[in-house]
Amino acid sequence: MTTIRTILAAALALGTLAVSVNEASATSLAVKMACAQDYYAHCSQHQPDSPGVRKCMRAVGKNLSKGCISALVAAGEVSKSVVEKKVASN
């Protein structure tokens, strides 16, 4: 029960985590679920609907999980070429 509650809370909390360039568009459930742990590990000091969340996630980008990055690429939130450049620069 606690696990389900935690997952649901994470999904709701991440409702605006990875808002696309067009802020009117919705974040996919796949991104919310894939990035939930990353949000809590790196950016939970920011309210989910605040501009600080997106800035924080960009700042810790190289530390995001592969699953989160893959979901962001699949959703068009970040381009694969940007990810590849970041990886190559490390």
C-alpha positions, 0 to 999 in steps of 0.5 A, spaced: 500 500 500 505 504 501 509 503 495 503 504 491 501 510 494 509 513 493 508 511 486 502 515 485 504 521 489 511 521 485 507 521 478 502 526 481 508 530 483 512 530 477 506 532 473 510 539 471 517 536 472 519 535 464 514 541 461 516 541 454 518 548 450 511 549 449 508 549 456 501 548 454 503 541 452 502 535 458 508 531 460 507 524 458 506 519 464 512 515 461 517 521 463 513 522 470 514 515 471 521 514 469 524 520 472 520 520 479 527 517 482 531 522 479 526 528 481 526 525 489 534 524 488 536 531 485 530 536 485 525 535 490 527 541 494 523 545 488 515 544 488 513 540 482 510 546 478 515 551 479 520 553 474 526 551 479 524 544 477 526 544 470 532 548 471 535 543 477 533 537 472 538 540 467 543 542 471 544 535 474 542 532 467 549 528 467 547 524 473 540 523 471 538 515 470 538 512 463 531 511 464 529 518 465 534 520 459 531 515 454 524 517 456 525 525 455 528 523 448 522 519 446 518 524 449 522 530 445 524 533 451 531 533 449 534 531 443 539 525 442 544 529 439 544 533 446 545 527 450 550 524 445 554 531 446 554 531 454 556 524 454 562 525 449 564 531 453 565 527 460 
